[in-house]
Amino acid sequence: MMFGLPLGLLVESAVAVLLALTIGYCIVLNQRLKRLHADKDVMRQMVADLVGATNLANQAIKELKQTAVEADLSLNSRLEEAERFGIELANHVNAGTVLMERIAKITSVARHSQAIEPVEQPNKVQSALEQLSARVRTRGVAA
């Protein structure tokens, strides 16, 4: 006997206190487990969202690659066309240069020939009088 209480009561009291502490600890653990399960569901949802976002990103990357390939093909065809036009333009410029040189030679020769052989220009007044008299004669014949 301790403190005037039977030993059995003291042991049962100690067991009751330990049992109460165990029940309290179990309640705390139960709450933590509920939060952990709730967090687990949130984590599952986050993982599912992440997988969905990754799939969308992969699809977008595939489409971006395809668009880049199409743009590259289009750009290459336009560059080839521009090169052809550049070559054609260079050919036209060369042909124009040759033509200008010929025209320059022809005008040079024509100027030299005019300087050597002066051509008499008809008198404009006399020419006009001749045309007038020719009209008068044709009117007289027609009448």
Residue pairs with C-beta under 8 A, 6 or more apart in sequence:
1 7
2 10
